[in-house]
Each structure stands twice: as structure tokens, then as C-alpha cells.
Amino acid sequence: MKNTQYIGSLAISLFAASLLSGNAMAEKLQLASGIQEQTYRGNDDLLTAGLGAKGLRSPLAPAFANVENPSAEELRRRAVWNNWRGIADLSPGGGFGEFYGSLEPVPGREYHALAILHGAKYPHRVMLQLPDNFDRKKACVVVSASSGSRGIYGAIALAGGWGLPHGCAVAYTDKGAGTDYLDTAEDTTDNKNAAYSATKYSGDGIAPIAVKHANSGDNPEADWGRHVHQAAEFALLVLNNAYPDSSPFTYSNTHIIAVGVSNGGGAVLRAAETKDKVFDGVVAISPNIWSDKSGGRALYDYSTDAALWMPCALNATAFDDVFFARPGKAKSPAGNLRCLSLKTLGWLKTETLTDQAEEAAAYLHRQGWTDRALEAAAFSTSFDLWRAVSLTYASSYSRRSASEMPCGFSFHALGSDGKARAPTKAEKAAWASDASGIPPGAGVALVDSLAQGTDPALPGLLCLRALFDGKDKNAVATKTGINTTRALLPRTKLPVLVIHGIDDGLIPEAFGSARYVAWARKNGRDMHHWRVENAQHFDGFLGLPVLGARYVPLMPYAYNGLDAMWATITEGKKLPHDADIATTPRKLEAGALAPLKQENLGTIPQ
């Protein structure tokens, strides 16, 4: 059963202002919309959108009754399904619901609003899920930001999956990215309460598709910490409104943990920089975090590097039989072509394709890549993820619109002939639930106007790399955007737990969390670091036998890390310190994975 009501934005803004005197936030919460309240009980719930374990595990997405005009609840249900499956391994025998986590229904209320940062062009989405079993006398809030560039439900498998069964309210932000895609054949600027709008395309040809992360002009990554702060403030605002007899809920009487994975992990670490006591503890899993003072590498630096060098390097002998690199010992034809391209550029000196692959791998080793990370990165390489990430971030850093993206790229729907076409009404309707925030996907593709020759992606990739290495105005704009994302030190005495897979090939530990933890600890911060052997970045793909037999899931350690942080905050227990966790992946027998057992996960710190 669902009940919907709206709370006026003016009343909420005034109420928020009245709370600020007792809160620690430096920036007042500003809402660009009223708060929408929805109740989910009976055949629907907060955690699974009524799908339950069976529905979330189904390989078939929840259907729309009318594909051109799905209801808000159909979109919500499908978004929850997509985001659970994108982050967690829910496959049979994968361990979820056995060693960690629960998919039992959680009834309660859900609150949505648009919050806007000072100086931002567009708001970010915030949401609070408030379970019916919330204990007002022992109030707890879990605050999170979406992983990657996902929509508002992007952290449900982590923050919601742990927090809601524990009776905590869970606050989310899409941190200024999300699934707000727009067809610029239409003018959407009249919708003042939207999370994103775009001016109608006035050029020739097919109008491009605008993606909020890439095209909003806000460079949201620079403000990740502020987004998370506003989500925390939104949580207290809603709690005070929902339980006036128990108010005030403040930072001093409410236990608040910030947790996130990937970009969400970077966001909660950025939120930890405030000197005010907003959070009692922070848990960051596989965080995308960078500071010039730590000696790490920015995502744009190593993603553009990987996009150029990795296809050739994965033809090296070390990656024989790595599934996504190339099944068997045969060399990848695309990798051979890239080796020849790098040789033509003068970047490789050796003569044979075999030696060139080894030379390219040696180059990446010098840049800090390990063989374990390169092996896992074969997945991102085979799916062209490096180019997708590099383009989206380059456009965001330099604040480009959909019609003037860097290096001649654009986002379009494609016809069967591979040419740009107008998106269908059904495709546009599904963007909100199906998109990941970074094309390609959900019917939106990358169109590369520079593509040519036998290695067609090379010109565009060289252009994207030049935005990091070059000195022209476009490079300066890009580097300026990157520099605004540098992390600062977390608050003194704030317990911070960082968990990272040693094999991570998308956000290698060596470039981010390892350097960040060492730098913060050197400066007297309370840092704890768990490194998990045989764990990579994408738990959601471990249902594939070839990956499930090579890697263990990272999410059990995240849930255990939250348990440990909660015991530290509420019981004063000592937070486990650093650990290198030895693991044993599952066996593959006759093409089937053995069920995950506790011994596969090794000894998890307690």
C-alpha cells in the first residue's frame, strides 16, 4: 500500500533554518522542491520495492504495463531492481542472505526532495527511507551517496541493505549525477522543479542526448562532500518533522554513519573533511579518492592512460587465459592493432607484436598497475568502460553541454545502421530506471566523430588524453576541473574504515585508498584499512561462473565493517585496525560454481 503527500517547500525551508542553530553544518540546507512523502507497507516495502528476494534475483526486469508511460511506482520498482543487481551478488550460492545481508521486507516511509548547493546550477536528489521500526530513543542514521553516477537508489544494496534491517533511517544523495537524461530535441527549461533541464538543440542533424553528470555544467565531483552533508541535514529535517514529539534530533543525539562504495566511497571521505561533528564514523569501500598531497593518481589520469595502453598490454603473456582479455592464448586482434598504433606513435620501440604487448604492460607497471589489477581491468577494457568514463568526466570537468562535448563526442540513440537517430518514447521513459548515469546503456550510445582508420577509437582517445597532458584552453579547463576534486584530510579523531579489493581494476587501490590512508595516518588521523585478496570492483558480475571462480565478493566485508563501526560508536568497542585478508575463491566444477562458504572469505576482522 502506498500513500503519497507533499510538504510545502517554504515551510520546510523555514523549519530547516530553525534547526541549524543546534546543528553543525556550515551550509544551510536549501530545498528546490517540496518533500514528497510515500508510505510502503503490505505488498510493497523500502528495501525491495515489493519484489522480495525472488523478484530481485530474477534475471528479468520488472515489466511496465505501458512501456511508453510507466507509472512512478513501476519506475521505482525497476530502479531498485537495477541498483541491487548492479552492486550486489544476489546469485544462488553467492552468500547474500546467508553470511551477510537480508532481503526481508522493511515497511516504512520514503521521503524525496531536491536540494541545491550554493553556486550550483541544478539541484541534487536527496531521499530518506524511514523504517517503521526506527527507534526514536536510540536514533541512528546511515548516510550514503550513489556509487558511480547512479540515480538516487544507487546505494540501496549497501546503505539500505545494512541500515534498514538495523532499524536505522537511511539518507541518500545522487550527488548531482544520476539518471536525469534529456532529449535535447525538446526544450525542458520551463520545468523549474526538475533536477536537470536543457535548452532545445538548435544545430543541424539529430539532437544529442544530455546526461546530467556530463552536461549539467556543475562538475558535481568537486562538491561530493557537500552533497553528503546535505543528505545528513535532510535526514534530521525529516526526522524532526516525522516525530515532533521526540524532536529535536541533532548531530549530538543521533548516531550517524556515512558509508559508500566506489564514487560513493569517495564522496563520504570528502564529507569527512568537515571540522564539525557531523558523522560519528565513516566506512568507505573501494573509494575513488585522490589528493595531490597523497601521491595518488586522479581517475581521469589513469582512465585515459588505460584506454590507450591496456588493449595492447593485455596481449602480454601474463594475461593468457584471462577471460575478458582473450580466451585462450590467442592474441586479441584489437589489441594487436593498438600495439601497432602505439608503435607508429613512437610510444613503443620493439618490433614484434609479442614484444610490443610486453612493453606496453611494462609501461603500465611503471605507472603503478599490478598484474592483479590489470587482470581485473580486462573487464573494463573489453566493455569500453575506460572511454565512457573518460568522456563523461572530461565533459563534466570542463562544464560542457550535450552539443559541445570534448573531442567531438556526443550521446545518441543508434539505429540498426549504426547511425544516430531520435530516441523512442519508450526508451526515454525507461531512462529514469534503467540508466547508470554514464552511457553507453539504456539505449544511449557514445558517438565518436573522430573515429577513423583500422584503430578507429584511437584519435578520440588521444584527444581525451591531451586534455590531461596538454596546455591549450581545453586542457586548462579540464585540469582546473580535476584540481577542484582534490581531497583534504578527514576530521581529527573521526574513525575512518577503508575497505578495498587488492585486485580492483577499475579504481586500483595503489592509486587511491592506499595512498590516502597512509597520508591521513601520517597526519594523525584515525585510519583503519582492510585489504581483501581476490576481490575486485564489481560484485554484481560474480554470478558469472568465470568471475565467481576467480574473485570473492567485497560486500560481506562492507557489511562487517559497518557492524564494527556501529559497535565502536554505540558500545565503545575498539575498531579493528589494518588487515590483509587472505581469501579462497569458489571452485568451478562442470561449469557450475560451488556455493560460497565462510572459509572462502577468510578471517574477517572483528
Residue, then its C-alpha position, 0 to 999 in steps of 0.5 A: m500500500k502506498n500513500t503519497q503527500y507533499i510538504g510545502s517547500l517554504a515551510i520546510s525551508l523555514f523549519a530547516a533554518s530553525l534547526l541549524s542553530g543546534n546543528a553543525m553544518a556550515e551550509k544551510l540546507q536549501l530545498a528546490s522542491g517540496i518533500q514528497e512523502q510515500t508510505y510502503r507497507g503490505n505488498d510493497d516495502l523500502l528495501t525491495a520495492g515489493l519484489g522480495a528476494k525472488g523478484l530481485r534475483s530474477p534475471l528479468a526486469p520488472a515489466f511496465a504495463n505501458v512501456e511508453n508511460p510507466s507509472a512512478e511506482e513501476l519506475r521505482r520498482r525497476a530502479v531498485w531492481n537495477n541498483w541491487r543487481g548492479i552492486a550486489d551478488l544476489s546469485p544462488g550460492g553467492g552468500f547474500g542472505e546467508f553470511y551477510g545481508s537480508l532481503e526481508p521486507v522493511p515497511g516504512r516511509e520514503y521521503h524525496a526532495l531536491a536540494i541545491l548547493h550554493g553556486a550550483k546550477y541544478p539541484h541534487r536528489v536527496m531521499l530518506q527511507l524511514p523504517d517503521n521500526f526506527d527507534r526514536k530513543k536510540a536514533c541512528v542514521v546511515v548516510s550514503a551517496s550513489s556509487g558511480s553516477r547512479g540515480i538516487y537508489g544507487a546505494i540501496a544494496l549497501a546503505g539500505g541493505w545494512g541500515l534498514p534491517h538495523g532499524c536505522a533511517v537511511a539518507y541518500t544523495d545522487k550527488g548531482a549525477g544520476t539518471d536525469y537524461l534529456d532529449t535535447a530535441e525538446d526544450t525542458t527549461d520551463n520545468k523549474n522543479a526538475a533536477y536537470s533541464a536543457t535548452k532545445y538543440s538548435g544545430d543541424g542533424i539529430a539532437p544529442i542526448a544530455v546526461k546530467h553528470a556530463n552536461s549539467g555544467d556543475n562538475p558535481e565531483a568537486d562538491w561530493g562532500r557537500h552533497v553528503h552533508q546535505a543528505a545528513e541535514f535532510a535526514l534530521l529535517v525529516l526526522n524532526n518533522a516525522y516525530p515532533d514529539s521526540s524532536p529535536f534530533t541533532y548531530s549530538n543525539t543521533h548516531i550517524i554513519a556515512v558509508g559508500v562504495s566506489n564514487g560513493g566511497g569517495a564522496v563520504l571521505r570528502a564529507a569527512e573533511t568537515k571540522d564539525k561533528v557531523f558523522d560519528g564514523v565513516v566506512a568507505i569501500s573501494p573509494n575513488i579518492w585522490s589528493d595531490k598531497s597523497g601521491g595518488r593518481a586522479l581517475y581521469d589520469y589513469s582512465t585515459d592512460a588505460a584506454l590507450w595502453m591496456p588493449c595492447a598490454l593485455n596481449a602480454t603473456a601474463f594475461d593468457d587465459v584471462f577471460f575478458a582479455r582473450p580466451g585462450k592464448a590467442k592474441s586479441p586482434a584489437g589489441n594487436l592493432r593498438c600495439l601497432s598504433l602505439k608503435t607508429l606513435g613512437w610510444l613503443k620501440t620493439e618490433t614484434l607484436t609479442d614484444q610490443a604487448e610486453e612493453a606496453a604492460a611494462y609501461l603500465h607497471r611503471q605507472g603503478w598497475t599490478d598484474r592483479a589489477l590489470e587482470a581485473a581491468a580486462f573487464s573494463t577494457s573489453f566493455d569500453l568502460w575506460r572511454a565512457v568514463s573518460l568522456t563523461y568526466a572530461s565533459s563534466y570537468s570542463r562544464r560542457s553541454a550535450s552539443e559541445m562535448p570534448c573531442g567531438f563526442s556526443f550521446h545518441a540513440l543508434g539505429s540498426d545502421g549504426k547511425a544516430r537517430a531520435p530516441t523512442k518514447a519508450e526508451k526515454a521513459a525507461w531512462a529514469s530506471d534503467a540508466s547508470g548515469i554514464p552511457p553507453g546503456a539504456g539505449v544511449a550510445l557514445v558517438d565518436s566523430l573522430a573515429q577513423g582508420t583500422d584503430p578507429a577509437l584511437p584519435g578520440l582517445l588521444c584527444l581525451r588524453a591531451l586534455f590531461d597532458g596538454k596546455d591549450k584552453n581545453a586542457v586548462a579547463t579540464k585540469t582546473g576541473i580535476n584540481t577542484t576534486r582534490a581531497l583534504l584530510p578527514r576530521t581529527k579523531l573521526p574513525v575512518l574504515v577503508i575497505h578495498g579489493i587488492d585486485d580492483g581494476l577499475i579504481p586500483e587501490a595503489f592509486g587511491s585508498a592506499r595512498y590516502v590512508a597512509w597520508a591521513r595516518k601520517n597526519g594523525r588521523d584515525m585510519h583503519h584499512w582492510r585489504v581483501e585478496n581476490a576481490q575486485h570492483f564489481d560484485g554484481f558480475l560474480g554470478l558469472p561462473v568465470l568471475g565467481a571462480r576467480y574473485v570473492p565478493l567485497m560486500p560481506y566485508a562492507y557489511n562487517g565493517l559497518d557492524a564494527m563501526w556501529a559497535t565502536i560508536t554505540e558500545g565503545k568497542k575498539l575498531p579493528h585496525d589494518a588487515d590483509i585478508a587472505t581469501t579462497p575463491r569458489k571452485l568451478e566444477a562442470g561449469a557450475l560454481a560451488p556455493l560460497k562458504q565462510e572459509n572462502l572469505g577468510t578471517i574477517p576482522q572483528 
